């Protein structure tokens, strides 16, 4: 089993740079990279586990319930669609691969 040595903050910063290509929304650039990293580092993809993982990353005092509510509001935001963001990510990723026969 291989172990990743990337720190949580480094991964979040890399996601923030990656998401800057797709949107200039402050919500996407500030919170969604942290949300994606929480999905990766959480033991399961239930909202409570993701909120707990995200909660551990904050240095300043914040309540676990407020993190849970923020995740819920972000996922149900009407201003942007995660489906379109996912499509943009897939198109960007697949465009980097070249077919060879």
N, CA, C and O atoms as a GROMACS GRO file, in nm:
protein
  404
    1UNK      N    1   0.083  -0.117   0.000
    1UNK     CA    2   0.000   0.000   0.000
    1UNK      C    3   0.088   0.124   0.000
    1UNK      O    4   0.178   0.136   0.084
    2UNK      N    5   0.064   0.213  -0.091
    2UNK     CA    6   0.145   0.335  -0.098
    2UNK      C    7   0.083   0.444  -0.011
    2UNK      O    8  -0.039   0.449   0.006
    3UNK      N    9   0.166   0.529   0.042
    3UNK     CA   10   0.120   0.635   0.131
    3UNK      C   11   0.145   0.769   0.065
    3UNK      O   12   0.252   0.793   0.009
    4UNK      N   13   0.046   0.856   0.071
    4UNK     CA   14   0.062   0.991   0.018
    4UNK      C   15   0.122   1.081   0.125
    4UNK      O   16   0.080   1.077   0.241
    5UNK      N   17   0.218   1.161   0.086
    5UNK     CA   18   0.283   1.251   0.180
    5UNK      C   19   0.243   1.396   0.160
    5UNK      O   20   0.309   1.486   0.211
    6UNK      N   21   0.137   1.419   0.085
    6UNK     CA   22   0.090   1.555   0.065
    6UNK      C   23   0.012   1.601   0.188
    6UNK      O   24  -0.069   1.526   0.243
    7UNK      N   25   0.038   1.723   0.229
    7UNK     CA   26  -0.036   1.777   0.342
    7UNK      C   27  -0.169   1.832   0.293
    7UNK      O   28  -0.185   1.866   0.176
    8UNK      N   29  -0.263   1.838   0.384
    8UNK     CA   30  -0.399   1.882   0.351
    8UNK      C   31  -0.398   2.022   0.289
    8UNK      O   32  -0.466   2.047   0.190
    9UNK      N   33  -0.321   2.113   0.346
    9UNK     CA   34  -0.319   2.252   0.298
    9UNK      C   35  -0.259   2.261   0.158
    9UNK      O   36  -0.303   2.342   0.077
   10UNK      N   37  -0.158   2.179   0.128
   10UNK     CA   38  -0.099   2.179  -0.006
   10UNK      C   39  -0.198   2.130  -0.111
   10UNK      O   40  -0.205   2.184  -0.221
   11UNK      N   41  -0.274   2.028  -0.076
   11UNK     CA   42  -0.373   1.975  -0.169
   11UNK      C   43  -0.483   2.077  -0.193
   11UNK      O   44  -0.529   2.093  -0.306
   12UNK      N   45  -0.526   2.146  -0.087
   12UNK     CA   46  -0.629   2.248  -0.101
   12UNK      C   47  -0.581   2.361  -0.192
   12UNK      O   48  -0.657   2.408  -0.276
   13UNK      N   49  -0.457   2.404  -0.176
   13UNK     CA   50  -0.404   2.511  -0.261
   13UNK      C   51  -0.395   2.468  -0.406
   13UNK      O   52  -0.422   2.547  -0.496
   14UNK      N   53  -0.358   2.344  -0.430
   14UNK     CA   54  -0.353   2.294  -0.568
   14UNK      C   55  -0.493   2.286  -0.629
   14UNK      O   56  -0.512   2.318  -0.746
   15UNK      N   57  -0.591   2.244  -0.550
   15UNK     CA   58  -0.729   2.244  -0.599
   15UNK      C   59  -0.777   2.386  -0.628
   15UNK      O   60  -0.849   2.409  -0.725
   16UNK      N   61  -0.736   2.481  -0.544
   16UNK     CA   62  -0.778   2.620  -0.564
   16UNK      C   63  -0.724   2.673  -0.698
   16UNK      O   64  -0.794   2.743  -0.770
   17UNK      N   65  -0.600   2.640  -0.730
   17UNK     CA   66  -0.541   2.680  -0.858
   17UNK      C   67  -0.614   2.612  -0.973
   17UNK      O   68  -0.642   2.675  -1.076
   18UNK      N   69  -0.646   2.485  -0.955
   18UNK     CA   70  -0.715   2.410  -1.059
   18UNK      C   71  -0.855   2.468  -1.084
   18UNK      O   72  -0.895   2.482  -1.200
   19UNK      N   73  -0.929   2.500  -0.978
   19UNK     CA   74  -1.064   2.553  -0.994
   19UNK      C   75  -1.066   2.695  -1.048
   19UNK      O   76  -1.169   2.739  -1.099
   20UNK      N   77  -0.957   2.767  -1.038
   20UNK     CA   78  -0.954   2.904  -1.090
   20UNK      C   79  -0.968   2.906  -1.242
   20UNK      O   80  -1.003   3.009  -1.300
   21UNK      N   81  -0.940   2.792  -1.309
   21UNK     CA   82  -0.959   2.784  -1.454
   21UNK      C   83  -1.106   2.781  -1.491
   21UNK      O   84  -1.142   2.826  -1.600
   22UNK      N   85  -1.190   2.729  -1.405
   22UNK     CA   86  -1.329   2.704  -1.440
   22UNK      C   87  -1.426   2.809  -1.390
   22UNK      O   88  -1.535   2.824  -1.446
   23UNK      N   89  -1.390   2.882  -1.287
   23UNK     CA   90  -1.482   2.979  -1.233
   23UNK      C   91  -1.405   3.084  -1.154
   23UNK      O   92  -1.295   3.058  -1.105
   24UNK      N   93  -1.464   3.201  -1.143
   24UNK     CA   94  -1.405   3.304  -1.060
   24UNK      C   95  -1.494   3.336  -0.940
   24UNK      O   96  -1.478   3.440  -0.876
   25UNK      N   97  -1.586   3.248  -0.911
   25UNK     CA   98  -1.674   3.264  -0.795
   25UNK      C   99  -1.594   3.250  -0.667
   25UNK      O  100  -1.513   3.158  -0.653
   26UNK      N  101  -1.616   3.342  -0.572
   26UNK     CA  102  -1.543   3.336  -0.446
   26UNK      C  103  -1.576   3.211  -0.366
   26UNK      O  104  -1.490   3.156  -0.298
   27UNK      N  105  -1.702   3.165  -0.375
   27UNK     CA  106  -1.739   3.044  -0.305
   27UNK      C  107  -1.662   2.924  -0.358
   27UNK      O  108  -1.612   2.842  -0.281
   28UNK      N  109  -1.652   2.915  -0.489
   28UNK     CA  110  -1.579   2.804  -0.547
   28UNK      C  111  -1.431   2.810  -0.512
   28UNK      O  112  -1.370   2.707  -0.482
   29UNK      N  113  -1.373   2.926  -0.517
   29UNK     CA  114  -1.230   2.937  -0.496
   29UNK      C  115  -1.190   2.930  -0.349
   29UNK      O  116  -1.074   2.901  -0.318
   30UNK      N  117  -1.282   2.956  -0.258
   30UNK     CA  118  -1.247   2.953  -0.116
   30UNK      C  119  -1.288   2.823  -0.046
   30UNK      O  120  -1.210   2.766   0.030
   31UNK      N  121  -1.409   2.776  -0.072
   31UNK     CA  122  -1.460   2.664   0.006
   31UNK      C  123  -1.459   2.531  -0.068
   31UNK      O  124  -1.434   2.427  -0.007
   32UNK      N  125  -1.487   2.531  -0.197
   32UNK     CA  126  -1.499   2.405  -0.271
   32UNK      C  127  -1.368   2.327  -0.275
   32UNK      O  128  -1.373   2.204  -0.264
   33UNK      N  129  -1.251   2.389  -0.290
   33UNK     CA  130  -1.127   2.309  -0.280
   33UNK      C  131  -1.114   2.237  -0.146
   33UNK      O  132  -1.069   2.122  -0.141
   34UNK      N  133  -1.153   2.303  -0.038
   34UNK     CA  134  -1.152   2.240   0.093
   34UNK      C  135  -1.254   2.126   0.098
   34UNK      O  136  -1.228   2.022   0.159
   35UNK      N  137  -1.368   2.145   0.034
   35UNK     CA  138  -1.471   2.042   0.029
   35UNK      C  139  -1.423   1.920  -0.047
   35UNK      O  140  -1.445   1.807  -0.002
   36UNK      N  141  -1.358   1.940  -0.162
   36UNK     CA  142  -1.306   1.827  -0.240
   36UNK      C  143  -1.201   1.751  -0.162
   36UNK      O  144  -1.198   1.628  -0.166
   37UNK      N  145  -1.113   1.822  -0.093
   37UNK     CA  146  -1.011   1.754  -0.012
   37UNK      C  147  -1.075   1.677   0.104
   37UNK      O  148  -1.028   1.570   0.141
   38UNK      N  149  -1.181   1.732   0.158
   38UNK     CA  150  -1.252   1.661   0.264
   38UNK      C  151  -1.314   1.533   0.211
   38UNK      O  152  -1.316   1.432   0.281
   39UNK      N  153  -1.366   1.538   0.087
   39UNK     CA  154  -1.417   1.416   0.025
   39UNK      C  155  -1.307   1.311   0.011
   39UNK      O  156  -1.330   1.192   0.033
   40UNK      N  157  -1.188   1.355  -0.024
   40UNK     CA  158  -1.076   1.263  -0.045
   40UNK      C  159  -1.028   1.204   0.088
   40UNK      O  160  -1.005   1.084   0.097
   41UNK      N  161  -1.014   1.287   0.189
   41UNK     CA  162  -0.955   1.243   0.315
   41UNK      C  163  -1.057   1.181   0.412
   41UNK      O  164  -1.017   1.118   0.510
   42UNK      N  165  -1.186   1.198   0.386
   42UNK     CA  166  -1.288   1.142   0.477
   42UNK      C  167  -1.291   0.990   0.465
   42UNK      O  168  -1.257   0.934   0.361
   43UNK      N  169  -1.334   0.926   0.571
   43UNK     CA  170  -1.342   0.780   0.570
   43UNK      C  171  -1.461   0.732   0.489
   43UNK      O  172  -1.457   0.624   0.431
   44UNK      N  173  -1.565   0.811   0.483
   44UNK     CA  174  -1.681   0.780   0.400
   44UNK      C  175  -1.738   0.911   0.347
   44UNK      O  176  -1.697   1.019   0.390
   45UNK      N  177  -1.830   0.901   0.255
   45UNK     CA  178  -1.880   1.022   0.190
   45UNK      C  179  -2.017   1.061   0.248
   45UNK      O  180  -2.103   1.109   0.174
   46UNK      N  181  -2.036   1.042   0.374
   46UNK     CA  182  -2.154   1.097   0.439
   46UNK      C  183  -2.123   1.240   0.476
   46UNK      O  184  -2.007   1.275   0.500
   47UNK      N  185  -2.225   1.323   0.482
   47UNK     CA  186  -2.202   1.464   0.510
   47UNK      C  187  -2.139   1.486   0.647
   47UNK      O  188  -2.058   1.578   0.663
   48UNK      N  189  -2.173   1.404   0.743
   48UNK     CA  190  -2.116   1.422   0.877
   48UNK      C  191  -1.966   1.391   0.879
   48UNK      O  192  -1.890   1.462   0.945
   49UNK      N  193  -1.923   1.288   0.807
   49UNK     CA  194  -1.780   1.254   0.801
   49UNK      C  195  -1.701   1.360   0.724
   49UNK      O  196  -1.591   1.398   0.763
   50UNK      N  197  -1.760   1.409   0.614
   50UNK     CA  198  -1.695   1.513   0.535
   50UNK      C  199  -1.684   1.642   0.617
   50UNK      O  200  -1.581   1.709   0.614
   51UNK      N  201  -1.790   1.675   0.689
   51UNK     CA  202  -1.788   1.795   0.773
   51UNK      C  203  -1.684   1.782   0.884
   51UNK      O  204  -1.616   1.879   0.916
   52UNK      N  205  -1.671   1.664   0.942
   52UNK     CA  206  -1.572   1.643   1.047
   52UNK      C  207  -1.430   1.656   0.993
   52UNK      O  208  -1.344   1.715   1.058
   53UNK      N  209  -1.406   1.603   0.873
   53UNK     CA  210  -1.274   1.616   0.811
   53UNK      C  211  -1.243   1.761   0.779
   53UNK      O  212  -1.131   1.808   0.802
   54UNK      N  213  -1.341   1.832   0.727
   54UNK     CA  214  -1.323   1.973   0.696
   54UNK      C  215  -1.305   2.054   0.824
   54UNK      O  216  -1.226   2.148   0.828
   55UNK      N  217  -1.378   2.018   0.928
   55UNK     CA  218  -1.370   2.086   1.058
   55UNK      C  219  -1.230   2.078   1.117
   55UNK      O  220  -1.182   2.175   1.176
   56UNK      N  221  -1.164   1.965   1.102
   56UNK     CA  222  -1.030   1.946   1.156
   56UNK      C  223  -0.926   2.033   1.087
   56UNK      O  224  -0.820   2.060   1.144
   57UNK      N  225  -0.954   2.078   0.965
   57UNK     CA  226  -0.856   2.156   0.890
   57UNK      C  227  -0.854   2.304   0.930
   57UNK      O  228  -0.758   2.374   0.898
   58UNK      N  229  -0.957   2.352   0.999
   58UNK     CA  230  -0.964   2.493   1.035
   58UNK      C  231  -0.875   2.522   1.155
   58UNK      O  232  -0.872   2.446   1.251
   59UNK      N  233  -0.801   2.633   1.148
   59UNK     CA  234  -0.716   2.675   1.258
   59UNK      C  235  -0.793   2.759   1.359
   59UNK      O  236  -0.769   2.751   1.479
   60UNK      N  237  -0.886   2.839   1.309
   60UNK     CA  238  -0.961   2.927   1.397
   60UNK      C  239  -1.085   2.854   1.450
   60UNK      O  240  -1.130   2.757   1.390
   61UNK      N  241  -1.139   2.901   1.561
   61UNK     CA  242  -1.254   2.831   1.619
   61UNK      C  243  -1.378   2.841   1.530
   61UNK      O  244  -1.418   2.950   1.490
   62UNK      N  245  -1.436   2.729   1.501
   62UNK     CA  246  -1.556   2.722   1.420
   62UNK      C  247  -1.636   2.602   1.470
   62UNK      O  248  -1.579   2.502   1.514
   63UNK      N  249  -1.768   2.611   1.463
   63UNK     CA  250  -1.853   2.503   1.509
   63UNK      C  251  -1.871   2.397   1.400
   63UNK      O  252  -1.878   2.430   1.282
   64UNK      N  253  -1.880   2.273   1.442
   64UNK     CA  254  -1.900   2.163   1.348
   64UNK      C  255  -2.032   2.177   1.275
   64UNK      O  256  -2.042   2.144   1.157
   65UNK      N  257  -2.134   2.226   1.344
   65UNK     CA  258  -2.265   2.244   1.280
   65UNK      C  259  -2.260   2.348   1.169
   65UNK      O  260  -2.327   2.334   1.067
   66UNK      N  261  -2.179   2.453   1.188
   66UNK     CA  262  -2.169   2.556   1.084
   66UNK      C  263  -2.098   2.502   0.960
   66UNK      O  264  -2.131   2.540   0.848
   67UNK      N  265  -2.000   2.415   0.980
   67UNK     CA  266  -1.932   2.352   0.866
   67UNK      C  267  -2.029   2.262   0.792
   67UNK      O  268  -2.032   2.260   0.669
   68UNK      N  269  -2.109   2.186   0.867
   68UNK     CA  270  -2.209   2.097   0.808
   68UNK      C  271  -2.311   2.177   0.726
   68UNK      O  272  -2.344   2.138   0.614
   69UNK      N  273  -2.358   2.288   0.781
   69UNK     CA  274  -2.455   2.373   0.709
   69UNK      C  275  -2.392   2.435   0.585
   69UNK      O  276  -2.457   2.447   0.481
   70UNK      N  277  -2.267   2.474   0.595
   70UNK     CA  278  -2.201   2.536   0.479
   70UNK      C  279  -2.183   2.435   0.365
   70UNK      O  280  -2.200   2.471   0.249
   71UNK      N  281  -2.149   2.312   0.397
   71UNK     CA  282  -2.139   2.208   0.295
   71UNK      C  283  -2.274   2.187   0.229
   71UNK      O  284  -2.284   2.177   0.107
   72UNK      N  285  -2.377   2.179   0.310
   72UNK     CA  286  -2.511   2.158   0.256
   72UNK      C  287  -2.554   2.275   0.167
   72UNK      O  288  -2.610   2.253   0.059
   73UNK      N  289  -2.529   2.397   0.210
   73UNK     CA  290  -2.565   2.514   0.127
   73UNK      C  291  -2.485   2.519  -0.002
   73UNK      O  292  -2.537   2.558  -0.106
   74UNK      N  293  -2.357   2.479   0.004
   74UNK     CA  294  -2.274   2.481  -0.116
   74UNK      C  295  -2.321   2.379  -0.217
   74UNK      O  296  -2.324   2.406  -0.337
   75UNK      N  297  -2.358   2.260  -0.170
   75UNK     CA  298  -2.402   2.156  -0.261
   75UNK      C  299  -2.538   2.185  -0.322
   75UNK      O  300  -2.570   2.136  -0.430
   76UNK      N  301  -2.618   2.265  -0.254
   76UNK     CA  302  -2.752   2.298  -0.304
   76UNK      C  303  -2.762   2.442  -0.352
   76UNK      O  304  -2.872   2.499  -0.356
   77UNK      N  305  -2.651   2.501  -0.390
   77UNK     CA  306  -2.649   2.639  -0.437
   77UNK      C  307  -2.706   2.647  -0.578
   77UNK      O  308  -2.670   2.567  -0.665
   78UNK      N  309  -2.794   2.742  -0.601
   78UNK     CA  310  -2.857   2.754  -0.733
   78UNK      C  311  -2.773   2.837  -0.829
   78UNK      O  312  -2.802   2.840  -0.949
   79UNK      N  313  -2.670   2.904  -0.781
   79UNK     CA  314  -2.588   2.990  -0.868
   79UNK      C  315  -2.496   2.913  -0.960
   79UNK      O  316  -2.463   2.959  -1.069
   80UNK      N  317  -2.454   2.796  -0.917
   80UNK     CA  318  -2.368   2.715  -1.003
   80UNK      C  319  -2.409   2.569  -0.990
   80UNK      O  320  -2.466   2.526  -0.890
   81UNK      N  321  -2.380   2.496  -1.092
   81UNK     CA  322  -2.416   2.356  -1.098
   81UNK      C  323  -2.289   2.271  -1.090
   81UNK      O  324  -2.194   2.292  -1.166
   82UNK      N  325  -2.288   2.177  -0.998
   82UNK     CA  326  -2.172   2.090  -0.986
   82UNK      C  327  -2.159   1.998  -1.106
   82UNK      O  328  -2.050   1.950  -1.137
   83UNK      N  329  -2.271   1.974  -1.175
   83UNK     CA  330  -2.265   1.892  -1.296
   83UNK      C  331  -2.185   1.963  -1.405
   83UNK      O  332  -2.105   1.900  -1.474
   84UNK      N  333  -2.206   2.092  -1.421
   84UNK     CA  334  -2.131   2.165  -1.523
   84UNK      C  335  -1.984   2.178  -1.484
   84UNK      O  336  -1.896   2.174  -1.570
   85UNK      N  337  -1.956   2.193  -1.356
   85UNK     CA  338  -1.817   2.198  -1.310
   85UNK      C  339  -1.750   2.063  -1.334
   85UNK      O  340  -1.636   2.058  -1.381
   86UNK      N  341  -1.821   1.955  -1.302
   86UNK     CA  342  -1.766   1.822  -1.325
   86UNK      C  343  -1.741   1.799  -1.474
   86UNK      O  344  -1.637   1.744  -1.512
   87UNK      N  345  -1.835   1.841  -1.559
   87UNK     CA  346  -1.817   1.828  -1.704
   87UNK      C  347  -1.694   1.905  -1.751
   87UNK      O  348  -1.617   1.856  -1.833
   88UNK      N  349  -1.675   2.025  -1.699
   88UNK     CA  350  -1.559   2.106  -1.736
   88UNK      C  351  -1.428   2.039  -1.693
   88UNK      O  352  -1.329   2.042  -1.766
   89UNK      N  353  -1.428   1.980  -1.575
   89UNK     CA  354  -1.309   1.911  -1.526
   89UNK      C  355  -1.278   1.790  -1.613
   89UNK      O  356  -1.162   1.767  -1.649
   90UNK      N  357  -1.381   1.713  -1.648
   90UNK     CA  358  -1.359   1.594  -1.732
   90UNK      C  359  -1.310   1.634  -1.870
   90UNK      O  360  -1.218   1.572  -1.923
   91UNK      N  361  -1.369   1.737  -1.929
   91UNK     CA  362  -1.326   1.783  -2.062
   91UNK      C  363  -1.181   1.831  -2.056
   91UNK      O  364  -1.102   1.800  -2.146
   92UNK      N  365  -1.146   1.906  -1.952
   92UNK     CA  366  -1.009   1.955  -1.939
   92UNK      C  367  -0.910   1.840  -1.920
   92UNK      O  368  -0.802   1.840  -1.979
   93UNK      N  369  -0.948   1.744  -1.839
   93UNK     CA  370  -0.859   1.630  -1.814
   93UNK      C  371  -0.843   1.543  -1.937
   93UNK      O  372  -0.731   1.503  -1.971
   94UNK      N  373  -0.952   1.514  -2.005
   94UNK     CA  374  -0.944   1.429  -2.124
   94UNK      C  375  -0.875   1.497  -2.241
   94UNK      O  376  -0.819   1.430  -2.327
   95UNK      N  377  -0.878   1.629  -2.245
   95UNK     CA  378  -0.810   1.698  -2.355
   95UNK      C  379  -0.658   1.686  -2.344
   95UNK      O  380  -0.588   1.711  -2.442
   96UNK      N  381  -0.608   1.650  -2.229
   96UNK     CA  382  -0.463   1.636  -2.211
   96UNK      C  383  -0.411   1.501  -2.261
   96UNK      O  384  -0.290   1.485  -2.280
   97UNK      N  385  -0.499   1.406  -2.281
   97UNK     CA  386  -0.458   1.273  -2.328
   97UNK      C  387  -0.465   1.268  -2.481
   97UNK      O  388  -0.556   1.323  -2.543
   98UNK      N  389  -0.369   1.200  -2.537
   98UNK     CA  390  -0.365   1.184  -2.684
   98UNK      C  391  -0.372   1.037  -2.716
   98UNK      O  392  -0.312   0.953  -2.650
   99UNK      N  393  -0.448   1.007  -2.820
   99UNK     CA  394  -0.461   0.869  -2.863
   99UNK      C  395  -0.337   0.828  -2.941
   99UNK      O  396  -0.284   0.906  -3.020
  100UNK      N  397  -0.294   0.708  -2.917
  100UNK     CA  398  -0.184   0.654  -2.994
  100UNK      C  399  -0.222   0.512  -3.034
  100UNK      O  400  -0.275   0.435  -2.954
  101UNK      N  401  -0.194   0.478  -3.155
  101UNK     CA  402  -0.231   0.345  -3.205
  101UNK      C  403  -0.108   0.258  -3.217
  101UNK      O  404  -0.118   0.142  -3.258
   0.00000   0.00000   0.00000
